[in-house]
Amino acid sequence: MSLTQKTDLCSTYSLQDQEGNTFIYCATSLGHTDIVKCVVDSVPSADLWKLLRIPNQQDQTTLQQAILSNNMETLQCLVAAVEATDLYTLLLTQDIYGDTAVHSAVNGGHVDALKSLLDKLSPKQCQEILNIKNLKQFTPLIAAKSNKQYKAANCIGEYKRKAENYFEGSSRMSVNLRDSLKYLNERNRDVDIIQLPVKPCTLQSVAEKFYSDNVYRMSAPVRGRCLIINNRYFDRPATPAPGQVQLEHRDGSEIDVMNILNVFQQLSFDCELKTNLSSKQMLADIWKETQHPDYKDILYFMIL
């Protein structure tokens, strides 16, 4: 190699076999890190990333193959050899399935590879890469969750939060809010302004929230249990105690009961209705409900 011009080497390395694989791609797939390092050192840095961009017939690049082969040493060699902007360009590349190198990393649960790729990017670049969807319309985060690669999903979540916090910290107030504050200040208005963190709701954000670890996972056949006690007849004491609230003499409304039942049943609650209980019966039923073995980890409501 030392007797060959570097420009000629680049042209030679760009040759592809019948499957579209280059020399460095084959060396990467076979795990020959020493050969990969030799190629990296023998090619001008300005041309290396162009060589790494050459896709095969599956539209897979050498960088993506390093991840698919789970060859961390080769991957680190490639990442260290290219500039951040060139790495960003490589990570934008998608194969025939729409997967990027980041998708491949999360699909295989390769957390170290994921960190190696994302650590070199700026917050803006990182955010853009993590929002790329494959043909299934899966971002890397959704792909990780769907493949039950929860460590990779948590890793992506951390990078997304870092990027979001960066933009929140560096962003300025909107023009409208700034004008409003100026207006209030000039007219000496004593008004409190509360700015709520509102984000648009998209199909992607809903799907990511659904797969989030913070979402409550139901471990029971129902969402919750609702005990409704409808004591239809109110007793009016002959001599009310001082300060005692006196309720009007009326029948409890069946309409109220049916409305409550309808709402909680639509929410997938297991409902039970009790009518005209004595104080002793009421306490006994409430205690019984708290001891129910099947409903320890669900929502519980009691309505009197």
HUVEN-V728794 format. One record per run of one state. SS is the DSSP state (alpha for helix, beta for strand, coil for the rest). FROM is the first residue (numbers start at 0). LEN is the number of residues. If there is no record, write none. Layout:
# HUVEN-V728794
SS&FROM&LEN / SS&FROM&LEN
This chain:
# HUVEN-V728794
coil&0&5 / alpha&5&8 / coil&13&9 / alpha&22&7 / coil&29&3 / alpha&32&10 / coil&42&2 / alpha&44&9 / coil&53&8 / alpha&61&7 / coil&68&3 / alpha&71&10 / coil&81&2 / alpha&83&8 / coil&91&9 / alpha&100&7 / coil&107&3 / alpha&110&8 / coil&118&4 / alpha&122&8 / coil&130&9 / alpha&139&7 / coil&146&3 / alpha&149&21 / coil&170&4 / alpha&174&12 / coil&186&16 / alpha&202&8 / coil&210&13 / beta&223&7 / coil&230&2 / beta&232&1 / coil&233&17 / beta&250&1 / coil&251&2 / alpha&253&13 / coil&266&2 / beta&268&7 / coil&275&3 / alpha&278&12 / coil&290&8 / beta&298&5 / coil&303&1
